[in-house]
Amino acid sequence: MDKQVKKNIVKDLKESFENSSGVVVTHYLGLNSAELTDLRSQVKAVGAKFCVAKNSLVKLASKSTDYESLNDFFTGPTALVFSEDALAGIKAIKKFSDKNEKLKFITASFDKKIIELKEFEALAKLPSLEELRAKIVSFITAPHQQLINVLNAPATETAGVIENYSKKK
């Protein structure tokens, strides 16, 4: 790999670090190309980016970013997940690693904080942003739906009584 290619890779990685609200560091030793393709598609589906690069280039790219503290973890077959929604990346990695033990969670970072395994597993269990929005909407609309049911109840009961009376005769 020539110098210009390395510079371009470092530049792209630096942009990924700067544009991400969360980064997950994993080891992918033993994953075949089909499994890596599946992992990439699952990560991409949640709006994140799966990236494999040389550790030395990743260390150069992370300098002067919020993720410089991750440099000690860039050893071995390292892959990174960059995401604008940090929980989305964490959930995607957790979901895939539950099915395939070859993908190992090493660490993660968001909001300038390093996340360990216990925190990673706890965060992976949290509902997604879309799920939270759906719950909020259902809580807001539930009282209105109950009010409509209460207002319709007398008319429904009256119609039922009339129908039962007509069937008797």
C-alpha positions in Angstrom: 0.0 0.0 0.0 1.6 3.3 -1.0 1.6 6.5 1.1 -1.2 8.2 -0.8 -3.6 5.3 -0.3 -2.7 5.3 3.4 -3.3 9.0 3.7 -6.7 8.6 2.1 -7.6 5.8 4.4 -6.6 7.9 7.5 -8.5 10.9 6.2 -11.7 8.7 5.7 -11.3 7.1 9.1 -10.8 10.6 10.8 -14.0 11.8 9.1 -15.8 8.7 10.4 -14.6 9.4 13.9 -15.6 13.0 13.8 -19.0 12.3 12.4 -19.9 9.6 14.8 -21.6 9.9 18.2 -20.5 6.4 19.1 -17.8 3.9 18.1 -17.8 0.1 18.9 -14.5 -1.8 18.8 -14.7 -5.5 18.0 -12.6 -8.5 17.1 -13.8 -10.5 14.1 -11.3 -13.4 14.0 -12.8 -16.4 12.2 -15.6 -14.7 10.4 -15.8 -15.7 6.8 -16.7 -13.4 4.0 -20.4 -14.4 3.9 -20.6 -13.7 7.7 -18.8 -10.3 7.3 -21.2 -9.4 4.5 -24.2 -10.3 6.6 -22.7 -8.3 9.5 -22.1 -5.3 7.3 -25.7 -5.3 6.0 -27.1 -5.6 9.5 -25.0 -2.7 10.7 -25.8 -0.6 7.6 -29.6 -1.3 8.1 -29.4 0.7 11.4 -27.6 3.6 9.8 -24.1 2.6 11.1 -20.9 1.8 9.2 -18.7 -1.4 9.8 -15.0 -0.8 9.0 -12.0 -3.0 9.0 -8.6 -1.2 8.8 -5.0 -1.6 9.9 -4.6 -0.7 13.6 -1.8 1.7 12.9 -3.9 3.7 10.5 -6.9 3.7 12.9 -4.6 5.0 15.7 -3.4 7.8 13.4 -6.9 8.7 12.5 -8.2 8.7 16.0 -5.7 11.3 17.2 -7.2 14.6 18.2 -10.7 13.2 18.2 -13.0 12.3 21.1 -12.1 8.6 20.5 -8.3 8.9 21.0 -8.7 7.0 24.4 -9.6 3.9 22.4 -6.0 3.6 21.0 -5.0 0.9 23.6 -7.8 -1.4 22.2 -6.6 -1.4 18.6 -4.7 -4.7 18.7 -5.4 -7.9 16.8 -8.1 -8.3 14.1 -9.9 -5.1 14.9 -13.1 -3.9 13.3 -15.0 -0.6 14.1 -18.6 0.3 14.0 -19.2 4.0 13.5 -22.8 5.3 14.1 -24.6 8.6 14.5 -27.0 6.8 16.9 -24.6 5.1 19.4 -27.3 2.7 20.6 -28.1 1.5 17.1 -24.5 0.4 16.6 -24.3 -1.3 20.0 -27.6 -3.1 19.4 -26.5 -4.3 15.9 -23.3 -5.7 17.3 -25.0 -7.3 20.3 -27.6 -8.9 18.0 -25.0 -10.4 15.6 -22.6 -11.5 18.4 -25.4 -13.4 20.1 -25.9 -15.5 17.0 -22.2 -15.7 16.0 -19.6 -16.1 18.8 -16.7 -15.3 16.4 -17.5 -11.6 16.7 -16.2 -10.3 20.1 -17.1 -7.0 21.7 -13.9 -5.3 22.9 -15.1 -1.8 24.0 -17.2 1.1 22.9 -17.2 4.8 23.4 -19.7 7.6 23.2 -20.0 11.0 24.8 -16.3 10.7 25.5 -16.9 7.7 27.8 -15.5 4.2 27.4 -18.1 1.5 27.7 -17.2 -1.9 29.2 -18.9 -5.2 28.7 -21.6 -4.9 31.4 -22.6 -1.4 30.2 -22.6 -2.7 26.6 -25.0 -5.4 27.5 -27.2 -3.1 29.5 -27.3 -0.5 26.7 -28.1 -3.2 24.1 -31.3 -4.1 26.1 -32.6 -0.5 26.0 -35.4 0.2 23.6 -34.4 2.0 20.4 -35.3 5.6 19.6 -38.1 4.5 17.3 -39.6 2.2 20.0 -39.5 5.0 22.5 -41.3 7.3 20.1 -44.0 4.7 19.5 -44.5 4.3 23.3 -44.8 8.0 23.8 -47.3 8.3 21.0 -49.4 5.4 22.5 -49.3 7.0 25.9 -50.5 10.3 24.5 -53.3 8.8 22.4 -54.5 6.3 25.0 -56.6 8.7 27.1 -58.4 10.0 24.0 -59.2 6.4 22.9 -60.6 5.7 26.4 -62.7 8.8 26.3 -64.2 7.8 22.9 -65.0 4.3 24.3 -66.8 5.8 27.3 -68.8 8.2 25.1 -69.8 5.4 22.7 -70.7 3.0 25.5 -74.3 4.2 26.3 -75.3 4.1 22.6 -73.8 0.7 22.2 -75.6 -0.6 25.3 -78.9 0.9 24.2 -78.6 -0.7 20.8 -77.8 -4.1 22.4 -80.9 -3.9 24.7 -83.1 -3.0 21.7 -81.7 -5.8 19.6 -82.2 -8.4 22.4 -85.8 -7.2 23.0 -86.6 -7.5 19.3 -85.3 -11.1 19.2 -87.6 -12.0 22.1 -90.7 -11.0 20.1 
